[in-house]
Amino acid sequence: MRKLTISSPFERLLSRSALALAAVASASPMAQAQATHDAAPVAGAVQAPSATAPQMALTASASTDVQPDTVLITLNAEVEAPDQPGAGRKLSAALDDLVKRAGGVEHVTVRTEGYGVWPVNTDKGKIGGWRGQGSIVLESTQFDAASALASKLSDKSAIANITFRLSRKAHDAAERKLLAETAESFRQRASAAASAFGFSGYRIIKLDLGGGSGNVTPMPRAMMAMAKGGGAAPAADVPLRPDTITVSVEVSGTIALQ
């Protein structure tokens, strides 16, 4: 077979053009579709705000007062002894006795909290004895049961502190309700701001969720003195009248006006 030779530059240019056109025509439909897909914008993708779009920071919050549903009663035991080991033994025995007497009461949990023994100096600066103090904490959602138990144990201990708080379940329920209110308030403020500055709408750029609550509130009452010795008359149940606890939610964010 005779070999075809292209001699002139013009003929060589025509040949290269023909080869390029053939390559384009023979490209696979899948490769062409992929190239088209890569060039097209992705629907629903989050787009960065335009450099010319004005942005605004907004904050919205909501709060509510909730009745606490959990009480914590702290009772102190105090002992004295001539030496440190003796004070430690007496304090351990006193706390063990309180825990045993408090155990088994339905709806009330008991735990120890705090334990210390220290020297007591005389007027001359010498150690004249040792003193110890430890605590137990009663926790319950049944106020009447906790009150009755605290009164029972106060014959050999002192009620040092009473606080109230929300259980996790009650706190989360209040927070969920506030979150819906706060979100609606944020949307209304964003729409009002856009309208006030002559824009038709807005786009949320960033959101931050915060908030807080006075989760523990002390009961305003004097500490009860510890009864010494046995044979004391039964104490009346401790009156428990908690104040409300404030739960709050705050949403802050940045919007782009458009």
Stockholm file with secondary structure:
# STOCKHOLM 1.0

chainA/1-258         MRKLTISSPFERLLSRSALALAAVASASPMAQAQATHDAAPVAGAVQAPSATAPQMALTASASTDVQPDTVLITLNAEVEAPDQPGAGRKLSAALDDLVKRAGGVEHVTVRTEGYGVWPVNTDKGKIGGWRGQGSIVLESTQFDAASALASKLSDKSAIANITFRLSRKAHDAAERKLLAETAESFRQRASAAASAFGFSGYRIIKLDLGGGSGNVTPMPRAMMAMAKGGGAAPAADVPLRPDTITVSVEVSGTIALQ
#=GR chainA/1-258 SS CCCCCCCSHHHHHHHHHHHHHHHHHTSCHHHHHHHHHHHSCCTTCCCCCCTTSCEEEEEEEEEEEECCCEEEEEEEEEEEESSHHHHHHHHHHHHHHHHHHHTTCTTEEEEEEEEEEEEEECTTSSEEEEEEEEEEEEEESCHHHHHHHHHHHTTSSEEEEEEEECCHHHHHHHHHHHHHHHHHHHHHHHHHHHHHTTCSCEEEEEEEEEEEECCEEECCCCCCCCCCSSCCCCCCCCCCCCCCEEEEEEEEEEEEEC
#=GC SS_cons         CCCCCCCSHHHHHHHHHHHHHHHHHTSCHHHHHHHHHHHSCCTTCCCCCCTTSCEEEEEEEEEEEECCCEEEEEEEEEEEESSHHHHHHHHHHHHHHHHHHHTTCTTEEEEEEEEEEEEEECTTSSEEEEEEEEEEEEEESCHHHHHHHHHHHTTSSEEEEEEEECCHHHHHHHHHHHHHHHHHHHHHHHHHHHHHTTCSCEEEEEEEEEEEECCEEECCCCCCCCCCSSCCCCCCCCCCCCCCEEEEEEEEEEEEEC
//
